[in-house]
Amino acid sequence: MGQGTPDGPVERGAVAGRIPLAVVVVDAAGLVSHWSVGARRLFGWAKGEAVGRPVGDLLPVHGAIPEDHERYGAHDGLGPDLETSLDRRIAYPAAGRARLTAPGPRGDRADVLWWAYPLAGPGPERLLVLAADAAPSAGAEEGRREARAGHGGRAERVAPGFAPHTDFPGADELAGRLPEILPGMSVGDSSRIVAQVLELGYPVLEFSHHDRVPVTPDWGVARRAERKARRERAERVAAHGLPAAGPDDEGEDLEYAAVRERLEFLNEVSGRIGSSLDLSRTITEVSRAVVPRFTDVAGTYLREQVVAGEGFPEGPPDETTLWHRVAVEHTDEPGRWDDVVPVGESMPFPAHTPFFQCMTSGDPVLVPRITEEMGNAIASQFEKRDIRPLINHRSMLVVPLKARDVVLGFMILLRHRERPVFNDMDRVTGTELAARAGLVLDNARMYTYQESVADTLQDSMLPHIEPRMSGCDIATRYLPGTLLGRVGGDWFDSVKLPGSRTALVVGDVMGHGLNSAAMMGQLRTAVQTMAALDLPPEQLLRNLDDLAQRLGEHYLATCLYAVYDPIAGELRLANAGHIPPVLVRAGDGRSELLDLPTGAPIGVGGVPFESVRVRVAPGDRLLMCTDGLVEVRGEDIGVGLATLTESAAHPAASMDDACDAIIRALNAGGARKDDVALLMARLNGIPGEHVAQWRFAPDPSEVGRARELVRGQLRAWSLQELADTAELLVSELVTNVVRHSRSSRVDLRLVRSRALTCEVEDDDHMLPTLLSAGPDDESGRGLRVISALAAEWGTSRTNHGKTVWFELPLPTR
């Protein structure tokens, strides 16, 4: 074992020995329920005298069990702050050292080392205490003399501690023989206690600030197999004339075991973190991996850019860098840290704090004990919240979370006062732990960033459709694929058309990923552009097919395009290889798949498209979706279509509820893997009494008659508030046709729907343009007036000429 000095470790021979253990079990009432033979030898109380007595009368275990220090005055080194109730006991292993008056006539002072384990379970046992004499044998006393000699006569510091792993040469013996010293316990109870002890850690003796040696428990008699092995080893050494093994050999084994314990702990922690690429879950795993085995409190801070998913942070942090507190894990009573250091808070750290030193240097910072002065400096960052009771006099280790030499964050690790302070080996262990956690966090960060980019791309390409259009209500849903990537080629859209009509479209680009999403964006833009030209559905799909072939030979997509005329009560649909829509009749609630010419997918080329007219009634619902909703691998698509048709017919309180019910019905078993686009439109129609239309001759005298008719119609609809504005705008549009077009007719139509729509149509295909008129110009201001006063306006070509329209919002009653 390596011995430590103030200047660093010094290589010396190891001190090895086997230590008899006293075993005591305490129940929830604080009374001794089990008292081993070793406890009688160490503390002097017989089993009959000890069982049933308050444990505070018998043991000097500070901080782990209730104790009356005034009644137990024969030991020193114990502080006055003793626990008063087992309900307030610490929830982690504790260790300590005390000098007692040994039993017997001589009354020697005994140097007692102890380890206390909290127990949980259905039985009455609540605390297990292991204790031992620090010098139980001549061999150990000789080792202590060697230690003193190696340090110039100074006694080597000996303190108890815990090794947080169970894989050591004596683990099997501890597991096998500890139940033998728990008399009167059932096999189940003793096994439960042993399992908890091995999970929390086994006792170690700390001989210096740098080295820990595991205690191999011994109850006075070596196991038969061990005696036989030692005898055989001695015989082989003698037969070959080899020198006997010295203390250095055993020291090397113990030193190897101590290092192996750390490596196995790190390996175990590495296996527990990184099970998910979700950033928040990864942070939680990292925090819980170190509490309570390595530390009692773990606070994790990340740079604001990492939490926000803004990519890799650039440049070194400084005093203005915001650090986001993402997790606080501790063993204190619930809620103790929540109000003072709440998760989710962002804050900078000034240069005088150890946190700033860690995040700027990228090296761990070890503070053996937080002094009052340092505690005041740290507490100044928390405004009116006093954090000093939570941190003062505790041992602290700050370790950076780095990836590619960039500090992504750091962890603040704190140990309670009763626990050994962090040492140099803990610093190395914490640094290695943080390095592994930093890599896992960086992987999660990159995945989160890429997922954010994909979601942003998908959201930017999908339209934000108004829930109410002229003559219809619309609800939509988009669900990304669960396995094939969050970015896909499914889309939906709606386009406002002249004549209070609405174009409804759903498409699906074949494939997944960024290429499909990019193609989807191009096709969606093309559909919007061609729909604004008021092309017939079959002609629009024909043009879209030509465009896809010009873009590339791998551009394939299906598309369903429908135009709803709420005044005529008619749907006009064309299909390009897409699944058919579902129409739910309002009259009898019957739902049906519309029989449409299937057509070939967009991009195949050379295939004609046909359109179909379908009569609809007010209240009918049209459902359009992509095949990801109805198609399941290994199952006929007809089953999904039948389920879609049936679920669409079920009544629902709202359009959104209807969409959700359909998705639940189609994804009941969680078998959906593809992305889904769903569009539902309730076809409300526009009653004939809400439509007024007139035809005028292209004569200046007709302008005044148009104004009078508009004013009279608005009066009949009780919309007098809109009369002045509507009359002015209609006058501008009709005048513009009379003066500047070669039209033989002027058609004017007013439609009262969700807004007041006015359309002026003529047979001249030349579209008017918005001009910038000067102060001396006599014309060019008409469209600017319309642009200023109308809520919306636009122009479009038709088969017979052009239409110029504007909308005015209806007054609120």
C-alpha positions in Angstrom: 0.0 0.0 0.0 1.2 3.5 -0.7 1.6 5.7 2.4 0.8 9.4 2.1 2.7 12.5 3.3 1.9 16.1 3.0 4.2 16.3 0.0 2.6 13.4 -1.8 2.4 9.6 -1.7 5.4 7.5 -0.7 5.8 3.9 -1.9 6.0 1.6 1.1 5.2 -2.0 1.9 1.6 -2.8 2.5 0.1 -3.4 5.9 -2.3 -6.3 5.6 -4.5 -7.9 8.2 -7.9 -9.5 8.9 -10.1 -7.7 11.3 -12.8 -9.3 13.5 -16.1 -7.3 13.2 -18.8 -6.6 15.7 -22.3 -6.7 14.2 -25.2 -4.8 15.7 -28.7 -4.4 14.3 -31.1 -1.6 15.4 -34.8 -1.5 14.9 -37.1 1.4 14.1 -37.6 2.3 17.8 -33.8 2.8 18.3 -33.5 -0.5 20.3 -30.8 -3.1 19.7 -32.4 -6.2 18.2 -29.2 -8.2 17.4 -25.9 -8.3 19.2 -23.0 -10.5 18.0 -20.2 -12.2 19.9 -17.8 -9.7 18.4 -19.9 -6.8 19.8 -19.7 -8.4 23.3 -15.9 -8.7 23.0 -15.4 -5.1 21.7 -17.9 -3.2 23.9 -18.2 -5.4 27.0 -22.0 -5.9 27.0 -23.4 -9.4 27.0 -26.1 -10.2 24.5 -28.8 -10.4 27.2 -27.8 -6.9 28.5 -27.6 -5.3 25.1 -30.7 -6.6 23.2 -33.7 -4.3 23.9 -31.7 -1.4 25.2 -31.5 2.0 23.5 -28.6 1.9 21.1 -27.4 5.3 22.3 -26.5 3.8 25.6 -24.1 1.3 24.0 -22.5 2.6 20.8 -20.5 5.8 20.0 -21.8 6.0 16.4 -22.1 9.7 15.7 -24.5 10.9 13.0 -26.0 7.6 12.1 -28.1 6.5 15.2 -29.7 8.5 18.0 -27.3 9.0 20.9 -27.4 10.7 24.3 -23.9 12.2 24.5 -24.3 13.3 28.1 -24.9 9.7 29.1 -22.0 8.4 27.1 -19.0 10.4 28.1 -16.3 7.8 27.9 -15.4 8.6 24.3 -13.9 11.7 22.6 -13.8 13.1 19.1 -17.6 13.3 18.8 -19.4 16.6 18.1 -22.4 17.8 20.0 -24.8 17.7 17.0 -26.2 14.2 17.5 -29.3 12.9 15.9 -32.4 12.5 18.2 -34.5 10.2 16.2 -34.2 7.3 13.7 -36.8 9.1 11.6 -34.1 11.8 10.9 -31.2 9.4 10.4 -29.0 9.9 7.3 -30.0 7.9 4.2 -26.5 6.9 3.2 -23.6 4.8 4.8 -21.7 6.6 7.5 -18.3 5.8 9.1 -16.4 7.1 12.1 -13.8 6.6 14.7 -13.9 6.9 18.5 -11.7 6.0 21.5 -13.5 4.0 24.2 -12.6 2.4 27.5 -12.2 -1.2 26.6 -14.0 -3.9 28.7 -11.9 -5.8 31.2 -10.1 -5.1 34.4 -7.3 -3.0 32.7 -9.8 -0.6 31.2 -7.5 0.2 28.2 -8.5 2.8 25.7 -9.7 1.1 22.5 -9.5 2.7 19.1 -12.8 1.8 17.5 -13.6 2.1 13.8 -17.3 1.8 12.8 -19.4 1.7 9.7 -23.2 2.2 9.8 -25.6 1.1 7.0 -29.3 2.3 6.8 -31.6 -0.6 5.9 -34.9 -0.6 4.1 -37.5 -3.3 3.8 -40.5 -5.0 5.3 -38.7 -6.1 8.5 -38.1 -4.2 11.7 -34.4 -3.7 11.1 -33.5 -0.2 10.2 -29.7 0.2 10.9 -26.8 -2.2 10.7 -23.5 -1.3 12.5 -20.2 -2.9 11.9 -17.4 -2.0 14.3 -13.8 -3.2 14.9 -10.7 -2.5 17.0 -8.2 -0.6 14.9 -5.4 -2.8 16.4 -6.9 -6.2 16.9 -3.7 -8.2 16.4 0.0 -8.1 16.8 0.4 -8.1 13.0 -1.7 -4.9 12.7 0.2 -3.3 15.6 3.5 -4.1 13.9 2.1 -2.5 10.7 1.2 0.6 12.6 4.8 0.8 14.0 6.1 0.5 10.4 3.8 3.3 9.3 5.1 5.5 12.2 8.7 4.7 11.3 8.1 5.6 7.7 6.9 9.1 8.7 9.6 10.0 11.1 7.8 8.6 14.2 4.5 10.4 13.4 1.5 8.2 13.7 -0.2 7.5 10.4 -3.8 8.7 10.1 -6.2 5.8 10.1 -9.9 6.4 9.3 -12.8 4.2 8.1 -14.4 4.7 4.7 -16.5 2.9 2.1 -15.5 1.3 -1.2 -18.5 1.6 -3.5 -18.3 -1.8 -5.2 -18.8 -5.3 -4.1 -16.4 -7.2 -6.4 -13.4 -7.8 -4.1 -11.8 -11.0 -2.7 -13.7 -10.9 0.6 -17.2 -10.2 -0.9 -18.2 -13.8 -1.0 -17.1 -14.3 2.6 -19.0 -11.2 3.7 -22.1 -12.4 1.9 -21.8 -15.9 3.2 -20.8 -15.3 6.8 -22.6 -12.2 7.8 -25.9 -14.1 8.2 -24.2 -16.4 10.7 -23.7 -13.4 13.0 -27.3 -12.3 12.9 -28.8 -14.9 15.2 -32.5 -15.4 15.2 -33.1 -13.9 11.8 -34.8 -15.7 8.9 -33.0 -16.5 5.8 -35.0 -13.9 3.8 -34.2 -11.1 6.3 -30.5 -11.9 6.5 -30.2 -12.1 2.7 -32.0 -8.8 2.4 -29.6 -7.1 4.8 -26.5 -8.6 3.2 -27.7 -7.5 -0.3 -28.2 -3.9 0.9 -24.7 -3.8 2.5 -23.1 -5.1 -0.6 -25.0 -2.6 -2.7 -24.0 0.4 -0.6 -20.3 -0.6 -0.3 -18.0 -2.5 1.9 -15.8 -1.2 4.7 -12.3 0.2 3.9 -9.5 1.6 6.1 -8.1 4.9 4.9 -4.4 5.0 5.9 -3.6 8.3 4.2 -5.1 11.0 2.2 -4.5 9.0 -0.9 -5.0 5.3 -0.3 -7.9 3.1 0.8 -7.5 -0.6 1.6 -10.5 -2.9 1.8 -11.3 -4.6 5.1 -11.7 -8.3 4.6 -14.1 -9.3 7.4 -12.9 -12.2 9.6 -14.6 -13.8 12.5 -11.5 -15.3 14.0 -11.2 -18.6 12.0 -9.9 -18.8 8.5 -12.0 -20.7 6.0 -10.8 -24.3 5.4 -10.2 -23.6 1.7 -8.0 -20.6 2.5 -5.9 -22.6 5.0 -5.5 -25.3 2.4 -4.5 -22.8 -0.3 -1.9 -21.1 1.9 -0.5 -24.5 2.9 -0.2 -25.6 -0.8 1.3 -22.3 -1.8 4.0 -22.6 1.0 4.8 -26.1 -0.1 5.3 -25.0 -3.7 7.6 -22.2 -2.6 9.7 -24.5 -0.5 9.9 -27.2 -3.2 11.3 -24.8 -5.8 13.6 -22.9 -3.4 11.8 -19.5 -4.0 11.8 -16.8 -1.4 8.6 -16.4 0.6 6.2 -13.7 -0.4 6.8 -10.5 1.5 4.6 -7.6 2.5 5.3 -5.9 -0.9 3.5 -8.7 -2.8 0.4 -8.4 -0.6 0.7 -4.6 -0.9 0.6 -4.8 -4.7 -2.5 -6.9 -4.5 -4.2 -4.4 -2.2 -3.1 -1.5 -4.3 -4.4 -3.2 -7.4 -7.7 -3.9 -5.7 -8.1 -0.2 -4.7 -7.5 0.9 -8.3 -9.7 -1.8 -9.6 -12.5 -0.6 -7.3 -12.4 2.8 -8.9 -12.3 1.4 -12.4 -15.2 -0.9 -11.8 -17.2 1.9 -10.3 -16.6 4.0 -13.4 -17.4 1.1 -15.6 -20.7 0.5 -13.7 -21.6 4.2 -14.0 -20.8 4.2 -17.7 -23.2 1.4 -18.2 -26.0 3.3 -16.4 -25.7 6.5 -18.4 -26.3 7.0 -22.1 -29.2 4.6 -22.4 -31.1 7.3 -24.3 -30.3 10.2 -26.7 -32.8 12.4 -24.9 -30.9 15.2 -23.3 -33.0 15.6 -20.2 -33.0 11.9 -19.5 -29.3 11.7 -20.0 -28.8 14.5 -17.5 -30.9 12.7 -15.0 -29.0 9.4 -15.5 -25.6 11.2 -14.9 -26.9 12.8 -11.7 -28.3 9.6 -10.2 -25.2 7.6 -11.1 -23.1 9.4 -8.5 -25.6 9.9 -5.7 -25.3 8.5 -3.1 -22.4 6.2 -3.9 -19.8 8.9 -4.7 -21.4 12.0 -3.4 -24.4 13.2 -1.4 -25.4 16.2 -3.6 -24.9 16.6 -7.4 -25.9 19.7 -9.2 -25.5 19.8 -13.0 -25.2 23.1 -15.0 -25.1 23.4 -18.8 -24.4 26.3 -21.1 -27.6 28.1 -22.3 -26.8 27.3 -25.9 -26.7 23.5 -25.2 -30.0 23.5 -23.4 -31.7 25.6 -26.1 -30.5 23.3 -28.8 -28.6 26.0 -30.6 -25.6 23.8 -31.6 -22.1 23.7 -30.3 -21.2 26.7 -28.1 -18.4 28.8 -29.6 -15.7 30.6 -27.6 -14.6 30.1 -24.0 -17.1 31.0 -21.3 -16.7 34.2 -19.3 -18.5 36.1 -16.5 -21.4 36.9 -18.7 -22.0 33.3 -19.8 -25.4 32.0 -18.6 -25.4 28.5 -17.0 -28.7 26.6 -16.8 -29.3 24.4 -13.8 -30.7 21.3 -15.3 -30.6 18.8 -12.4 -30.1 18.7 -8.6 -29.9 15.2 -7.1 -29.4 14.8 -3.3 -29.9 12.6 -0.3 -31.4 15.3 2.0 -35.0 15.4 2.9 -37.3 16.0 0.0 -37.7 19.7 -1.0 -34.8 21.0 1.0 -32.9 22.2 -2.1 -35.9 23.0 -4.4 -36.6 26.6 -3.2 -33.0 27.6 -2.9 -31.6 26.2 -6.1 -34.6 25.3 -8.3 -34.0 23.4 -11.5 -34.5 25.6 -14.6 -32.8 28.7 -13.3 -30.1 30.4 -15.4 -27.3 32.4 -13.9 -23.7 33.6 -14.5 -20.8 32.9 -12.1 -18.2 35.6 -11.2 -14.5 35.1 -11.4 -14.0 34.6 -7.6 -16.0 31.4 -7.5 -14.5 27.9 -7.9 -17.2 27.3 -10.6 -15.7 30.0 -12.8 -12.2 28.6 -12.3 -13.5 25.1 -13.4 -15.4 26.3 -16.4 -12.6 28.5 -17.8 -9.7 26.2 -17.1 -11.5 23.0 -17.9 -9.9 21.3 -14.9 -11.6 20.0 -11.7 -11.5 22.1 -8.6 -11.3 20.4 -5.2 -12.3 22.2 -2.0 -11.8 19.9 1.0 -14.1 22.1 3.2 -16.2 25.1 2.2 -15.2 27.8 4.6 -17.5 30.5 5.9 -15.7 33.1 3.7 -16.2 30.9 0.5 -19.7 30.1 1.5 -20.5 33.9 1.8 -19.0 34.5 -1.6 -21.0 31.7 -3.3 -24.2 32.8 -1.5 -23.9 36.3 -2.9 -24.9 34.9 -6.3 -28.3 33.7 -5.0 -29.8 37.1 -4.1 -32.2 36.7 -1.2 -31.9 32.9 -0.9 -29.5 31.8 1.8 -27.6 28.8 0.4 -25.0 28.7 3.2 -26.7 26.2 5.4 -26.6 23.8 2.5 -23.0 24.1 1.5 -20.9 25.5 4.4 -18.3 23.0 5.9 -19.1 20.4 3.3 -16.5 19.0 1.0 -16.9 20.1 -2.7 -15.6 18.9 -6.0 -16.4 20.8 -9.2 -15.8 18.8 -12.4 -16.1 20.0 -16.0 -18.4 18.4 -18.6 -16.3 18.7 -21.8 -16.5 17.5 -25.3 -13.8 18.2 -27.9 -12.0 20.5 -25.5 -15.1 22.7 -25.1 -16.8 23.1 -21.7 -20.5 22.2 -22.1 -21.2 22.5 -18.4 -20.0 21.3 -15.0 -21.1 19.3 -12.0 -21.0 20.5 -8.4 -20.5 17.5 -6.1 -20.9 18.0 -2.3 -20.4 15.5 0.6 -22.0 15.8 4.0 -19.8 16.7 7.0 -20.0 13.2 8.4 -18.5 11.7 5.2 -14.8 11.7 4.4 -13.7 14.8 2.4 -12.9 14.5 -1.3 -9.3 13.6 -1.9 -7.0 13.4 -4.8 -8.1 10.0 -5.8 -11.7 11.2 -5.8 -10.6 14.1 -8.0 -9.2 11.7 -10.5 -12.4 9.5 -10.3 -14.7 12.5 -10.6 -12.7 13.8 -13.6 -12.9 10.5 -15.4 -16.6 10.3 -14.6 -17.2 13.8 -15.9 -15.3 13.0 -19.1 -17.5 10.0 -19.9 -20.6 12.0 -18.9 -19.5 14.8 -21.2 -19.2 12.5 -24.2 -22.7 11.1 -23.5 -24.1 14.6 -23.1 -22.5 15.8 -26.3 -24.0 12.9 -28.2 -27.4 13.7 -26.7 -26.8 17.4 -27.5 -26.0 16.7 -31.1 -29.0 14.5 -31.5 -31.2 17.1 -29.8 -29.8 19.8 -32.1 -30.3 17.7 -35.3 -33.8 16.8 -34.1 -34.5 20.5 -33.6 -33.2 21.4 -37.1 -35.4 18.6 -38.5 -38.5 19.8 -36.7 -37.8 23.4 -37.7 -37.4 22.4 -41.3 -40.6 20.3 -41.2 -42.6 23.1 -39.5 -41.3 25.7 -42.0 -42.5 23.6 -44.9 -46.0 22.7 -43.5 -48.6 25.5 -43.8 -50.4 27.1 -40.9 -53.9 26.7 -42.2 -56.7 28.9 -41.0 -59.4 26.9 -39.2 -62.2 28.7 -41.0 -62.2 29.3 -44.8 -65.0 30.7 -46.9 -67.8 28.1 -46.7 -65.8 25.4 -44.8 -64.0 24.6 -41.6 -60.6 22.8 -41.6 -58.7 20.8 -39.1 -55.3 19.2 -39.8 -52.8 16.9 -38.1 -49.2 16.0 -38.9 -47.4 13.2 -37.1 -43.7 12.4 -37.8 -42.6 8.9 -38.4 -41.6 6.9 -35.3 -38.7 4.9 -36.8 -37.9 6.3 -40.2 -37.0 9.8 -39.1 -38.8 12.9 -38.0 -38.5 14.6 -41.5 -40.7 13.2 -44.2 -42.4 14.2 -47.5 -46.1 14.2 -46.4 -47.9 17.6 -46.6 -51.3 19.2 -46.8 -52.4 22.6 -47.8 -55.4 24.9 -48.6 -55.5 27.7 -51.1 -58.1 30.5 -51.4 -59.6 30.7 -54.9 -61.9 33.2 -56.6 -65.6 32.7 -56.2 -65.3 31.9 -52.5 -63.9 28.5 -53.4 -61.1 26.6 -51.6 -58.5 24.2 -52.9 -57.7 21.3 -50.6 -54.5 19.3 -51.2 -52.7 16.3 -49.6 -49.5 14.9 -51.0 -46.9 12.3 -50.1 -43.3 12.3 -51.5 -41.9 8.8 -51.7 -39.0 8.2 -49.3 -37.9 9.9 -46.1 -35.3 12.3 -44.9 -34.1 15.7 -46.0 -34.3 15.0 -49.7 -37.9 14.0 -49.5 -38.6 17.1 -47.3 -36.9 19.4 -49.8 -38.9 17.8 -52.7 -42.1 18.2 -50.7 -41.3 21.9 -50.3 -40.8 22.4 -54.0 -44.0 20.6 -55.0 -46.1 22.4 -52.4 -44.9 25.7 -53.6 -45.7 24.7 -57.2 -49.2 23.6 -56.2 -49.9 26.9 -54.5 -48.7 28.8 -57.5 -50.8 26.8 -60.0 -53.8 26.8 -57.7 -53.7 30.6 -57.7 -54.0 30.5 -61.5 -57.4 28.7 -61.0 -56.3 25.7 -63.1 -58.7 22.8 -63.3 -57.6 19.9 -61.0 -56.6 17.6 -63.8 -54.6 20.3 -65.5 -52.8 21.2 -62.2 -51.7 17.6 -61.7 -50.5 17.5 -65.4 -48.4 20.5 -64.9 -47.1 19.2 -61.5 -46.1 15.9 -63.2 -44.1 17.8 -65.9 -42.4 19.9 -63.2 -41.3 16.8 -61.3 -39.8 15.2 -64.4 -37.8 18.4 -65.0 -36.5 18.4 -61.4 -35.1 14.9 -61.6 -35.9 11.3 -62.4 -36.2 10.3 -58.8 -38.9 12.8 -58.0 -42.0 10.7 -57.3 -45.0 11.7 -55.2 -48.7 11.0 -54.8 -51.2 13.9 -54.7 -54.9 14.4 -54.1 -56.3 17.8 -55.2 -59.9 19.0 -54.6 -61.7 22.3 -55.2 -64.7 23.0 -53.1 -67.3 25.5 -54.4 -69.6 26.4 -51.4 -72.1 28.3 -53.5 -72.6 25.5 -56.1 -72.3 22.8 -53.4 -69.8 20.8 -55.4 -66.5 19.1 -55.1 -64.2 18.7 -58.1 -61.3 16.2 -57.4 -58.4 14.7 -59.3 -56.0 12.0 -58.0 -52.4 11.1 -58.8 -51.7 7.7 -57.3 -53.0 8.7 -53.8 -55.4 6.8 -51.5 -59.0 7.9 -52.0 -60.7 10.4 -49.7 -63.5 9.7 -47.4 -66.8 11.6 -47.6 -69.1 11.6 -44.5 -72.7 12.6 -45.3 -74.3 14.9 -42.8 -77.8 13.7 -43.6 -77.6 10.0 -42.5 -74.0 9.9 -41.1 -72.9 7.4 -43.8 -69.3 7.4 -44.8 -67.8 6.2 -48.1 -64.6 6.1 -50.0 -65.0 8.2 -53.1 -64.4 6.3 -56.3 -61.9 8.4 -58.2 -59.7 7.5 -61.2 -56.4 6.6 -59.5 -54.0 8.0 -61.9 -50.2 7.5 -61.8 -47.9 9.2 -59.2 -46.4 12.6 -59.9 -43.1 12.1 -61.8 -44.0 9.0 -63.8 -44.9 11.0 -66.9 -47.0 10.4 -69.9 -50.1 9.4 -67.9 -53.4 11.4 -68.2 -55.3 12.7 -65.2 -59.1 13.0 -64.8 -61.3 15.0 -62.5 -64.6 14.0 -61.0 -67.5 16.2 -59.7 -69.2 15.2 -56.5 -72.3 16.9 -55.2 -72.1 17.7 -51.5 -74.6 19.1 -48.9 -73.9 21.6 -46.0 -72.4 19.7 -43.1 -70.7 17.0 -45.1 -67.2 16.2 -44.1 -64.3 15.4 -46.5 -61.3 13.5 -45.1 -58.0 13.4 -46.9 -54.9 11.7 -45.6 -51.6 10.0 -46.5 -51.0 6.2 -46.6 -49.0 6.3 -43.3 -52.3 6.5 -41.4 -53.8 3.4 -43.0 -50.9 1.2 -44.1 -49.3 -1.3 -41.7 -46.5 -3.6 -42.8 -47.7 -7.1 -43.3 -51.4 -6.1 -43.4 -53.6 -5.4 -46.4 -54.2 -1.7 -46.9 -57.9 -2.5 -47.3 -58.1 -3.2 -43.6 -56.8 0.3 -42.8 -59.1 2.0 -45.3 -62.1 0.2 -43.8 -61.1 1.3 -40.3 -60.6 4.8 -41.6 -64.0 4.9 -43.2 -65.7 3.5 -40.1 -63.9 5.9 -37.6 -64.6 8.9 -39.8 -68.3 8.3 -39.4 -68.3 8.5 -35.6 -69.7 11.8 -34.3 -67.4 14.1 -32.4 -67.7 17.3 -30.4 -65.4 19.2 -32.7 -63.2 18.9 -35.8 -60.1 18.5 -33.6 -61.7 15.8 -31.5 -62.7 14.0 -34.7 -59.1 14.0 -36.0 -57.8 12.7 -32.7 -60.3 9.9 -32.6 -59.4 8.8 -36.1 -55.7 8.8 -35.3 -56.3 6.8 -32.1 -58.4 4.3 -34.0 -55.8 3.8 -36.7 -52.8 3.6 -34.3 -54.4 1.6 -31.5 -51.6 -1.0 -31.5 -48.8 1.4 -32.0 -47.9 -0.2 -35.4 -47.7 3.1 -37.3 -44.1 3.7 -38.5 -44.6 6.2 -41.3 -45.3 9.9 -41.1 -48.9 11.0 -41.4 -50.7 14.0 -42.9 -54.4 14.4 -42.2 -56.8 17.1 -43.4 -60.5 17.2 -42.5 -62.9 19.8 -44.0 -66.4 20.4 -42.9 -68.3 21.7 -46.0 -70.7 24.2 -44.6 -71.7 25.8 -47.9 -73.0 29.3 -48.5 -76.8 29.9 -48.6 -78.1 31.5 -51.8 -79.5 34.4 -49.8 -75.9 35.3 -48.8 -74.9 35.8 -52.4 -75.8 38.8 -54.6 -74.5 39.2 -58.2 -75.1 41.7 -61.1 -73.8 42.3 -64.6 -73.0 45.7 -66.0 -72.1 47.1 -69.3 -68.6 48.6 -69.6 -70.0 52.2 -69.4 -69.0 55.0 -67.0 -72.6 55.5 -66.1 -72.8 52.0 -64.6 -70.3 52.9 -61.8 -73.0 54.9 -59.9 -75.5 52.1 -60.3 -73.0 49.6 -58.9 -72.5 51.8 -55.8 -76.3 52.0 -55.2 -76.8 48.3 -55.6 -73.9 47.5 -53.1 -75.3 50.0 -50.5 -78.8 48.6 -50.8 -77.6 44.9 -50.5 -75.5 45.7 -47.4 -78.5 47.4 -45.9 -80.6 44.3 -46.5 -77.9 42.2 -44.8 -77.8 44.7 -41.8 -74.2 45.5 -42.7 -74.6 49.3 -42.9 -71.2 49.8 -41.0 -69.4 48.4 -44.1 -71.4 50.4 -46.7 -69.1 53.5 -47.1 -65.9 51.4 -47.4 -67.4 48.8 -49.7 -69.1 51.4 -51.9 -65.8 53.2 -52.4 -63.8 50.1 -53.2 -66.4 48.7 -55.6 -66.4 52.1 -57.4 -62.6 51.9 -57.8 -62.8 48.3 -59.3 -65.6 49.0 -61.7 -64.1 52.2 -62.8 -60.8 50.4 -63.4 -62.5 47.9 -65.7 -64.4 50.6 -67.6 -61.4 52.8 -68.2 -58.5 50.3 -68.8 -59.9 47.0 -70.1 -61.3 45.9 -73.4 -64.0 43.9 -71.7 -67.5 43.5 -73.1 -69.0 42.9 -69.6 -68.4 43.6 -65.9 -69.7 41.1 -63.3 -70.0 42.1 -59.7 -70.7 39.6 -56.8 -71.0 40.1 -53.1 -70.7 37.1 -50.8 -71.4 37.1 -47.1 -69.6 34.3 -45.3 -66.9 34.6 -42.6 -66.1 37.9 -44.2 -67.7 40.2 -46.8 -66.1 39.2 -50.2 -66.5 41.4 -53.3 -65.4 40.1 -56.7 -65.3 42.0 -60.0 -64.8 39.9 -63.1 -64.4 40.8 -66.8 -63.2 39.0 -69.9 -59.9 40.8 -70.3 -56.9 38.5 -69.3 -54.6 41.5 -68.5 -54.1 41.7 -64.7 -54.0 45.1 -63.1 -50.8 46.0 -61.2 -50.2 48.1 -58.1 -48.5 51.4 -59.2 -46.7 54.1 -57.4 -48.6 57.3 -58.4 -47.0 60.7 -58.1 -48.6 63.9 -56.9 -49.4 65.1 -60.4 -50.6 61.7 -61.8 -54.3 61.5 -62.5 -54.5 57.7 -62.2 -52.8 54.7 -60.6 -54.3 55.2 -57.1 -57.2 52.8 -57.3 -55.4 49.6 -56.2 -53.5 51.5 -53.6 -56.8 52.6 -52.0 -58.0 49.0 -52.0 -54.7 47.8 -50.5 -55.0 50.3 -47.7 -58.7 49.7 -46.8 -59.3 46.0 -47.5 -58.3 43.2 -45.1 -57.2 41.1 -48.1 -57.3 41.5 -51.8 -55.9 39.8 -54.9 -56.2 39.1 -58.6 -56.3 35.9 -60.6 -56.8 34.8 -64.2 -59.8 32.6 -65.1 -60.8 30.7 -68.1 -62.8 33.6 -69.4 -60.7 36.6 -68.2 -59.7 37.8 -64.8 -61.1 38.4 -61.3 -60.1 41.2 -58.8 -61.4 40.7 -55.3 -61.2 42.1 -51.8 -62.5 41.2 -48.3 -63.8 43.2 -45.4 -64.2 41.7 -41.9 -67.7 41.5 -40.6 -68.5 43.9 -37.7 -68.6 42.3 -34.3 -72.0 42.4 -32.7 
